[in-house]
Amino acid sequence: MAQTSLLQVRLEPSLKEQAEKLFHEIGIDTASAVRMFFKQAIVFGGIPFNIHVGIPQTDKKAEAKLAFQRLQKYKKILPADFDYKKELEAIRNEKYEKYENSHRH
């Protein structure tokens, strides 16, 4: 077994609960989500997602959940090498680009 290191993070209880609920809905635990974040940060060479100011949290969560659900429906018919993370990122970028364009003054 690979050697591991302990990471402790202080979070607001409601933030932790909301995130754990979301992770459960998509079939992963919190530790797996954190590991994915770290690995993607290394691959991207920075934060592995776009950070936007002024977009309500509920919109981001709903968009991500909807995109994930759409991809899950096609999981059985997609090729084995299909990169759903890349596709999720593309969908998210497209949605936020539309949002940003509609809110520019």
Secondary structure, 3 states (H helix, E strand, C coil): CCCCCCCCCCCCHHHHHHHHHHHHHCCCCHHHHHHHHHHHHHHHCCCCCCCCCCCCHHHHHHHHHHHHHHHHHCCCCCCCCCCHHHHHHHHHHHHHHHHHHHCCC
